[in-house]
Amino acid sequence: MNNQPELKDIKELPNKDSLRAWIEKKADAHKLQYLLAHADDGVIWGRFNDKKLVTADEINDQKFKQFPKLRLDTLQQCRIFGEQGEVLLWRSSNKLSARFISGNSDQQLNPKPIREHQLLWGTHGIQHGNFTLLRDGSQGLKHGVPLTKELQIDNNEKLANKICLVVHHYIDYDDDGLAHINLSRLVKLTTV
């Protein structure tokens, strides 16, 4: 019974000067579309256009507030993801590690991964290029999400549909036969 996805450690890691090139190379090699990074100074969203990474902080629009820049110095973790799989780069005890989970065998797994739709916060949005600046009407929190095509926004900038992050959770069993979520990966952004 095959119940786990293909998982590979990545030995070649980026340095301070090669982070963006490393990310673009991994996204191209695995046909991945999105980036979600957590850094000391905030959340960074990105997408790949013609094999080049574009992050929310690079949007040239006055309505977009300045978002954190993608830098290795402040990076906690970075997920490059799509239907084909996910590359995770993370820092632990000031040491970098990376791995790739392939999504190609998800339909052949037994049991199949649990598919979860995690709603992103944001009740209002402004679109520019391939990004939407989401803000919460009551709290004022903002983030620049790389999704526009499926969104419906009214004249008051209120979202008619919610954006969610699709996540696959993989089940494994311990020695006593008890099921637990062993691994999770990001798959895509969509609306509900």
PAZAPA-4460 file (N, C-alpha, C; in steps of 0.05 Angstrom, whole numbers, plus 32768, in hexadecimal, padded with zeros to 4 digits):
% residues 192
    n_x    n_y    n_z   ca_x   ca_y   ca_z    c_x    c_y    c_z   seq   type   mol
   8011   7FE8   8000   8000   8000   8000   8012   8019   8000     1      M     A
   800F   8029   7FEC   801F   8042   7FE9   800E   8059   7FF5     2      N     A
   8016   8062   800D   8006   8077   801A   8016   8091   801E     3      N     A
   802D   8093   8013   803D   80AC   8016   8046   80B6   7FFB     4      Q     A
   8047   80D1   7FF8   8051   80DC   7FDF   806F   80DA   7FDD     5      P     A
   8079   80DE   7FC5   8095   80DE   7FC1   80A1   80F7   7FCE     6      E     A
   80B5   80F2   7FE0   80C1   8107   7FEF   80DF   8106   7FEB     7      L     A
   80EC   811D   7FE4   8108   811D   7FDF   8115   8135   7FEE     8      K     A
   812B   8130   7FFB   813B   8146   8007   8149   8154   7FF0     9      D     A
   814C   816E   7FF3   815B   817E   7FE0   8175   8186   7FED    10      I     A
   818B   817D   7FE1   81A6   8182   7FEC   81B0   819D   7FE5    11      K     A
   81AB   81A6   7FCC   81B5   81C0   7FC2   81A4   81D6   7FCE    12      E     A
   81AF   81E6   7FDF   81A1   81FB   7FED   81AA   8217   7FE3    13      L     A
   8198   822B   7FE5   81A0   8246   7FDC   81B2   8253   7FF0    14      P     A
   81C0   8268   7FE7   81CE   827A   7FF9   81C1   8295   7FF6    15      N     A
   81CB   82A8   8004   81C0   82C3   8005   81BD   82CF   7FE9    16      K     A
   81D0   82CA   7FD7   81D0   82D6   7FBD   81C1   82C5   7FA8    17      D     A
   81BA   82AC   7FAF   81AD   829B   7F9B   8191   8293   7FA1    18      S     A
   8184   829F   7FB6   816A   8296   7FBE   8155   8298   7FA8    19      L     A
   8153   82AE   7F9B   813F   82B2   7F86   8144   829F   7F6E    20      R     A
   815D   829C   7F66   8164   828A   7F50   815E   826D   7F58    21      A     A
   8164   8266   7F71   815F   824B   7F7B   8141   8245   7F7A    22      W     A
   8130   8258   7F83   8113   8255   7F83   8109   8252   7F67    23      I     A
   8112   8263   7F55   8108   8262   7F39   8110   8247   7F2B    24      E     A
   8128   823E   7F32   8131   8224   7F26   8120   820D   7F30    25      K     A
   811A   820C   7F4A   8109   81F7   7F55   80ED   81F9   7F4A    26      K     A
   80E2   8210   7F48   80C7   8214   7F3E   80C5   820A   7F21    27      A     A
   80D9   8211   7F11   80D9   8209   7EF5   80DD   81EA   7EF3    28      D     A
   80EE   81DF   7F02   80F4   81C2   7F00   80DC   81B1   7F07    29      A     A
   80CB   81BB   7F1A   80B4   81AC   7F23   8099   81B7   7F1A    30      H     A
   809A   81CC   7F09   8082   81D8   7EFD   806F   81E2   7F14    31      K     A
   807A   81F2   7F26   806B   81FE   7F3C   8063   821A   7F36    32      L     A
   804C   8223   7F41   8041   823D   7F39   8043   8253   7F4F    33      Q     A
   8044   824C   7F68   8041   825F   7F7E   8057   825E   7F92    34      Y     A
   805A   8274   7FA2   806D   8275   7FB8   805F   8281   7FD0    35      L     A
   8062   8275   7FE7   8059   8280   8000   8070   827D   8013    36      L     A
   807A   8294   801D   8091   8295   802F   8089   82A3   8049    37      A     A
   8094   829A   805E   8091   82A7   8078   80AD   82B1   8080    38      H     A
   80AE   82CA   8087   80C7   82D7   808E   80C4   82E5   80A9    39      A     A
   80DA   82ED   80B4   80D9   82FC   80CE   80C8   8315   80CB    40      D     A
   80C7   8321   80B4   80B9   833A   80B0   809E   8337   80A2    41      D     A
   8094   831F   809E   8079   831B   8093   8076   8304   807F    42      G     A
   805F   8304   8072   8058   82EF   805F   805E   82F9   8043    43      V     A
   8069   82E8   8032   8070   82EF   8017   8063   82DC   8004    44      I     A
   8052   82E7   7FF2   8045   82D7   7FDD   8054   82DC   7FC3    45      W     A
   8054   82C8   7FB1   8060   82CB   7F97   8054   82B8   7F83    46      G     A
   8059   82BD   7F6A   8050   82AB   7F54   8066   82AC   7F3F    47      R     A
   8065   8298   7F2E   8079   8295   7F19   806D   829C   7EFE    48      F     A
   8079   82B1   7EF1   8070   82B9   7ED6   8088   82B5   7EC4    49      N     A
   8084   82A4   7EB0   809A   829F   7E9D   80B4   8297   7EAB    50      D     A
   80B1   8285   7EBF   80C8   827A   7ECE   80D5   828E   7EE1    51      K     A
   80CA   82A6   7EE3   80D5   82BB   7EF5   80C2   82BF   7F0D    52      K     A
   80CD   82C1   7F24   80BE   82C6   7F3C   80B6   82E3   7F3E    53      L     A
   809D   82E8   7F44   8093   8303   7F49   8086   8302   7F65    54      V     A
   808F   8313   7F77   8083   8314   7F92   8073   832D   7F95    55      T     A
   8061   832D   7FA9   804E   8343   7FAE   805D   835D   7FB2    56      A     A
   8074   835D   7FBE   8083   8376   7FC3   808C   8383   7FA9    57      D     A
   808B   8375   7F93   8095   8380   7F79   807E   838D   7F69    58      E     A
   8065   838C   7F73   804F   8398   7F65   8052   83B7   7F67    59      I     A
   8051   83C4   7F51   8055   83E1   7F4F   8039   83EE   7F4E    60      N     A
   802D   83F1   7F66   8013   83FD   7F68   8011   840B   7F83    61      D     A
   8008   8424   7F84   8006   8433   7F9D   7FF3   8426   7FB1    62      Q     A
   7FDF   8417   7FA7   7FCB   840B   7FB9   7FD7   83F3   7FC8    63      K     A
   7FED   83E8   7FBD   7FFA   83D2   7FCB   800E   83DD   7FDF    64      F     A
   800B   83D6   7FF8   801E   83DE   800C   8038   83CD   8009    65      K     A
   804D   83D7   8014   8066   83C8   8011   8065   83AE   8021    66      Q     A
   806B   8398   8013   806C   837E   801F   808A   8377   8024    67      F     A
   808F   8363   8035   80AB   835B   803A   80B8   8350   8020    68      P     A
   80D1   8354   801F   80E1   8349   8008   80EA   832D   800F    69      K     A
   80ED   831D   7FFB   80F7   8302   7FFE   8115   8303   8002    70      L     A
   811F   82FD   801A   813B   82FD   8021   8142   82E5   8032    71      R     A
   8158   82D9   802D   8161   82C2   803C   8166   82C9   8059    72      L     A
   816F   82E1   805F   8175   82EA   807A   815C   82E8   808D    73      D     A
   8144   82EE   8082   812C   82EE   8093   811A   82D7   808F    74      T     A
   8121   82C5   807C   810F   82AF   8074   810D   829A   808A    75      L     A
   80F4   8293   8091   80EF   827D   80A4   80E9   8263   8094    76      Q     A
   80D6   8266   8081   80D0   8250   806F   80C5   825A   8055    77      Q     A
   80C8   824A   8040   80BF   8252   8025   80B3   8239   8018    78      C     A
   809B   823B   800E   808E   8226   8000   8089   822E   7FE3    79      R     A
   8093   821E   7FD1   808F   8222   7FB4   807D   820B   7FAC    80      I     A
   8065   8211   7FA2   8051   81FC   7FA0   8040   81FE   7F87    81      F     A
   8033   81E7   7F81   8020   81E5   7F6B   8015   81C8   7F6B    82      G     A
   8005   81C2   7F57   7FF9   81A8   7F55   800E   8192   7F54    83      E     A
   8026   8198   7F48   803B   8183   7F44   804A   817D   7F5D    84      Q     A
   8048   818E   7F72   8057   8188   7F8A   805E   81A2   7F9A    85      G     A
   8070   819F   7FAD   8077   81B5   7FBE   8095   81B3   7FC6    86      E     A
   80A3   81C9   7FC3   80BE   81CB   7FCE   80BC   81DC   7FE7    87      V     A
   80C7   81D1   7FFD   80C7   81E0   8016   80E4   81E5   801E    88      L     A
   80EA   81FE   8022   8104   8207   802D   80FF   8213   8048    89      L     A
   810D   820A   805D   8109   8214   8077   8123   8217   8086    90      W     A
   8121   8227   809B   8138   822D   80AC   8132   8221   80C8    91      R     A
   8145   8212   80D2   8143   8206   80ED   815E   8209   80FA    92      S     A
   815E   8216   8111   8178   821B   8120   818C   8227   810D    93      S     A
   8183   823B   80FE   8194   824A   80EB   81A1   8239   80D5    94      N     A
   8195   8221   80D0   819E   820F   80BB   8188   820C   80A7    95      K     A
   818E   820D   808D   817A   820A   8078   8177   81EC   8071    96      L     A
   815E   81E5   806B   8157   81CA   8061   8142   81CE   804B    97      S     A
   8140   81BA   8039   812C   81BB   8024   8124   819F   801D    98      A     A
   810A   819C   8013   8100   8183   800A   80EB   8188   7FF4    99      R     A
   80E6   8174   7FE4   80D2   8175   7FCF   80BE   815E   7FD3   100      F     A
   80A4   8164   7FD2   808F   8150   7FD3   8082   8150   7FB7   101      I     A
   8082   813A   7FAA   8075   8138   7F90   8058   8133   7F93   102      S     A
   8048   8141   7F83   802B   813E   7F83   8022   812B   7F6D   103      G     A
   8035   8121   7F5D   802D   8111   7F46   801F   80F7   7F4D   104      N     A
   8025   80EC   7F65   8019   80D2   7F6C   8001   80D5   7F7F   105      S     A
   7FF7   80ED   7F84   7FE2   80F1   7F97   7FC9   80E0   7F92   106      D     A
   7FC2   80DC   7F79   7FAA   80CC   7F72   7FAE   80AE   7F76   107      Q     A
   7FC7   80A5   7F76   7FCD   8089   7F79   7FD1   8081   7F97   108      Q     A
   7FD3   8095   7FA8   7FD8   808F   7FC4   7FBF   8082   7FD1   109      L     A
   7FC4   8070   7FE5   7FAE   8064   7FF3   7FB5   8065   8011   110      N     A
   7FA7   8075   8020   7F91   8086   8019   7F9A   809F   800A   111      P     A
   7F88   80AB   7FFB   7F8D   80C4   7FED   7F92   80DA   8002   112      K     A
   7FA1   80EF   7FFB   7FA5   8105   800E   7F8A   8113   8015   113      P     A
   7F89   811D   802C   7F72   812D   8034   7F76   8149   8028   114      I     A
   7F62   8152   801A   7F63   816C   800C   7F54   8181   801E   115      R     A
   7F63   8195   8026   7F58   81AA   8038   7F59   81C5   802A   116      E     A
   7F44   81D4   802D   7F43   81EF   8022   7F45   8202   803A   117      H     A
   7F5C   8210   803C   7F61   8223   8052   7F5A   823F   8048   118      Q     A
   7F46   824B   8054   7F3E   8266   804C   7F53   827A   8053   119      L     A
   7F59   828C   8041   7F6C   82A2   8047   7F5C   82BA   8051   120      L     A
   7F67   82C8   8064   7F58   82DF   806E   7F59   82F5   805A   121      W     A
   7F44   8305   805A   7F41   831B   8047   7F25   831D   803D   122      G     A
   7F18   8333   8042   7EFC   8337   803A   7EFA   834A   8022   123      T     A
   7F0F   8359   801D   7F10   836D   8007   7F2A   8369   7FF7   124      H     A
   7F29   8371   7FDE   7F40   836D   7FCD   7F43   8382   7FB7   125      G     A
   7F5C   8387   7FB0   7F63   8398   7F99   7F75   8389   7F88   126      I     A
   7F70   8387   7F6E   7F80   8378   7F5B   7F94   8389   7F4C   127      Q     A
   7FAB   837E   7F48   7FBF   838B   7F37   7FD1   8375   7F2B   128      H     A
   7FD2   8373   7F11   7FE2   835E   7F04   7FD7   8343   7F0C   129      G     A
   7FE8   8332   7F15   7FE0   8317   7F1E   7FDD   8314   7F3C   130      N     A
   7FDA   832A   7F4A   7FD8   832A   7F67   7FBE   8338   7F70   131      F     A
   7FB4   8330   7F87   7F9E   833E   7F94   7FA7   8345   7FB0   132      T     A
   7FA4   835F   7FB6   7FAA   8368   7FD1   7F91   8362   7FE2   133      L     A
   7F93   834F   7FF4   7F7D   8348   8005   7F80   8357   801F   134      L     A
   7F69   8362   8029   7F69   836E   8043   7F50   8366   8051   135      R     A
   7F51   8365   806B   7F3A   835E   807B   7F2C   8378   8083   136      D     A
   7F12   8379   807E   7F03   8391   8082   7F04   839C   809E   137      G     A
   7F05   838A   80B2   7F04   8393   80CE   7F20   8396   80DA   138      S     A
   7F33   8386   80D2   7F4D   8387   80DF   7F62   8397   80D0   139      Q     A
   7F5F   839A   80B6   7F72   83A9   80A7   7F8C   839A   809F   140      G     A
   7F8D   8380   80A5   7FA4   8370   809E   7FA4   836D   807F   141      L     A
   7FBC   836C   8073   7FBF   836A   8056   7FD3   8356   804E   142      K     A
   7FCF   8349   8037   7FE3   8339   802A   7FDD   8338   800C   143      H     A
   7FF2   8335   7FFC   7FEF   8335   7FDF   7FF0   8319   7FD4   144      G     A
   7FD9   830E   7FCC   7FD6   82F2   7FC4   7FD7   82F0   7FA5   145      V     A
   7FE6   82DD   7F9A   7FE9   82DA   7F7D   7FD2   82CC   7F70   146      P     A
   7FBA   82D8   7F72   7FA2   82CC   7F65   7F90   82E3   7F5E   147      L     A
   7F86   82E3   7F45   7F74   82F8   7F3C   7F5D   82ED   7F2B   148      T     A
   7F62   82DB   7F19   7F4F   82D3   7F05   7F35   82C9   7F0F   149      K     A
   7F34   82BA   7F25   7F1C   82AE   7F2F   7F0C   82C0   7F42   150      E     A
   7F17   82D8   7F49   7F0B   82E9   7F5D   7EF6   82FB   7F51   151      L     A
   7EE1   8300   7F61   7ECC   8313   7F5B   7ECD   8328   7F71   152      Q     A
   7ED2   8341   7F69   7ED4   8357   7F7C   7EC0   836D   7F74   153      I     A
   7EB0   8377   7F87   7E9C   838B   7F80   7EA8   83A7   7F81   154      D     A
   7E98   83BB   7F7C   7EA2   83D7   7F7B   7EAC   83E1   7F95   155      N     A
   7EA4   83D5   7FAB   7EAF   83DC   7FC6   7EC7   83CB   7FCE   156      N     A
   7ED2   83BD   7FBA   7EEA   83AC   7FBE   7EE4   8394   7FD0   157      E     A
   7ECB   838D   7FD4   7EC3   8376   7FE4   7EC4   835D   7FD3   158      K     A
   7ED0   8347   7FDE   7ED2   832E   7FD0   7EB7   831F   7FD0   159      L     A
   7EAF   8315   7FB8   7E97   8305   7FB7   7E9D   82E8   7FBD   160      A     A
   7EB6   82E0   7FBA   7EBE   82C4   7FC1   7ED8   82C5   7FD2   161      N     A
   7EDD   82B0   7FE0   7EF4   82AF   7FF1   7F0B   82A0   7FE3   162      K     A
   7F24   82A9   7FEA   7F3B   829B   7FE0   7F44   8286   7FF4   163      I     A
   7F4B   826F   7FEA   7F55   825A   7FFC   7F6E   824D   7FF0   164      C     A
   7F7D   8242   8002   7F95   8233   7FFC   7F8E   8216   7FFF   165      L     A
   7F93   8207   7FE9   7F8D   81EA   7FEA   7FA6   81DC   7FF4   166      V     A
   7FA2   81CB   8008   7FB7   81BC   8016   7FB1   819E   8015   167      V     A
   7FC5   818E   800F   7FC2   8171   8011   7FD0   8167   802A   168      H     A
   7FC2   8157   803A   7FCC   814B   8052   7FCF   812D   804D   169      H     A
   7FE6   8122   8052   7FEC   8106   804D   7FEA   80F6   8067   170      Y     A
   7FDC   80DF   8066   7FD7   80CF   807E   7FEC   80B8   807F   171      I     A
   7FF5   80B3   8097   8006   809B   809B   7FFC   808E   80B5   172      D     A
   8007   8077   80BB   7FFE   8067   80D1   8016   8060   80E3   173      Y     A
   8011   8062   80FD   8026   805A   8110   8027   803C   8114   174      D     A
   8038   8032   8125   803B   8015   8129   8022   8008   8134   175      D     A
   8011   8018   8141   7FF7   800D   814C   7FE1   800F   8138   176      D     A
   7FE6   801A   8120   7FD1   801C   810B   7FC1   8036   810D   177      G     A
   7FC9   8048   811E   7FBB   8061   8121   7FC3   8075   810B   178      L     A
   7FAF   8081   80FE   7FB4   8094   80E9   7FBB   80AF   80F4   179      A     A
   7FCD   80BD   80E6   7FD5   80D8   80EC   7FDE   80E6   80D3   180      H     A
   7FDC   8101   80D3   7FE6   8110   80BC   8004   8111   80BF   181      I     A
   8011   8106   80AB   802E   8104   80AB   803C   811B   809D   182      N     A
   802F   8126   8089   803B   813A   8077   8025   814A   806B   183      L     A
   802B   8164   8065   8018   8175   8057   8027   8185   8043   184      S     A
   8019   818D   802D   8025   819E   8019   8010   81B1   800D   185      R     A
   8019   81C8   8005   8008   81DB   7FF7   8004   81D3   7FDA   186      L     A
   7FEC   81D7   7FCF   7FE6   81CE   7FB4   7FE0   81E5   7FA1   187      V     A
   7FCE   81F7   7FA9   7FC6   820D   7F97   7FB5   8221   7FA6   188      K     A
   7FB1   8238   7F99   7F9E   824C   7FA2   7F85   824A   7F91   189      L     A
   7F6E   824E   7F9D   7F55   824E   7F8E   7F40   825E   7F9D   190      T     A
   7F28   825E   7F93   7F12   826C   7FA1   7EFC   8259   7FA8   191      T     A
   7EEC   8261   7FBC   7ED5   8251   7FC5   7EBD   8264   7FC7   192      V     A
***
